[in-house]
Every structure is written in C-alpha cells, then in structure tokens.
Amino acid sequence: MVEESLETIEIEPSERFLEAAREWGERRMLEEEDAIHTKAEQALLEIEHLVSGRTEVEFVVEGETIRYEPSEDLAAFLDEQAAAAGIDRETVLELYVNLFSRVFLDG
C-alpha cells in the first residue's frame, strides 16, 4: 500500500483510460474495479520502467483516483517535464498514464 507523503501524486484517469480498462475487463471477464487497477498498474509500470528501470510499482486506486509515489528518477523526470511544459507534475503523470492506457490491449 502506498503511504501518503509529499511525493504521492494523485491523478484522475481520462475517459480514454477508463474505456481501455472497460475493454480490457470485458475481454477477461473482470469487474471494472479490477480492470482499472490492472490498467493503472500496466501504465505506471511501463512509465517507471522506461524512466528508472523499475520492474515493480505500488499504488492505490480508490474509485477512479490513482495515488502513486514515483521513484526518485521518475519524480525528477516529471518535475523536468512539468517545468518545460509549464504544468504540474500530476498533469504530466496523468498525460503519460492516459497515453499508455491502450497499451497491452489485444488487437
């Protein structure tokens, strides 16, 4: 379980993400909550792995809110991207999570 800290990021997945999760769940006969959790894990793991090389992530999904404490490498990357784009780190992570939402869908 992710402990609340100053580093924890909360994001709200987009409708695109939620649609991908529903599609994922329907194909595997999963409840929507389980499908959202799986898609969040896939997206966060892909992002973390690309930036820091990590192969495991811990996060919490409550309803449609994802809470995640990024690694130091990912936090630094998000801060860099946020500064360059003039947005906050939460928005940057949210954009990446939504970008990766359709990864691993069959077909």
C-alpha positions, 0 to 999 in steps of 0.5 A: 500500500502506498503511504501518503507523503509529499511525493504521492501524486494523485491523478484522475484517469481520462475517459480514454483510460477508463474505456481501455480498462472497460475493454480490457475487463470485458475481454477477461471477464473482470469487474471494472474495479479490477480492470482499472487497477490492472490498467493503472498498474500496466501504465505506471509500470511501463512509465517507471520502467522506461524512466528508472528501470523499475520492474515493480510499482505500488499504488492505490486506486480508490474509485477512479483516483490513482495515488502513486509515489514515483521513484526518485528518477521518475519524480525528477523526470516529471518535475523536468517535464512539468517545468518545460511544459509549464504544468504540474507534475500530476498533469504530466503523470496523468498525460503519460498514464492516459497515453499508455492506457491502450497499451497491452490491449489485444488487437 
